[in-house]
């Protein structure tokens, strides 16, 4: 039994101002609709830094 696993880290960020929220409207076939902004975490990158 393997003791390691491959993972792909991603982050999402909730950005709001009182009653307004920032959303991304995705149009790609593989993932349509509204989502929070975010992205992939690269090797050696902190979750915080990948949102800048």
NORZIDA-V667020 format. One record per residue. RES is the residue in one letter. OMEGA is omega as a letter, one per 30 degrees, with the letter a starting at -180 (NA if undefined). D_LAST is the distance of its C-alpha to the last C-alpha in Angstrom with 1 decimal. Layout:
# NORZIDA-V667020
RES_OMEGA_D_LAST + RES_OMEGA_D_LAST
This chain:
# NORZIDA-V667020
X_a_38.6 + X_l_35.3 + X_l_33.3 + X_a_30.0 + X_l_27.9 + X_l_25.2 + X_l_22.0 + X_a_19.0 + X_l_16.0 + X_l_13.7 + X_l_11.7 + X_a_12.0 + X_l_10.6 + X_l_13.3 + X_a_12.6 + X_l_15.9 + X_a_18.1 + X_a_21.6 + X_l_22.9 + X_a_20.3 + X_l_17.7 + X_l_15.0 + X_l_16.1 + X_l_15.9 + X_a_19.4 + X_a_19.7 + X_l_22.8 + X_a_23.1 + X_a_26.3 + X_a_25.0 + X_a_22.8 + X_l_23.7 + X_a_23.0 + X_l_20.4 + X_l_17.5 + X_l_14.4 + X_l_11.1 + X_l_9.7 + X_a_10.5 + X_l_12.1 + X_a_11.5 + X_l_12.9 + X_l_15.7 + X_a_14.9 + X_l_11.2 + X_l_10.6 + X_a_9.7 + X_a_7.4 + X_a_5.5 + X_l_5.6 + X_a_3.8 + X_NA_0.0
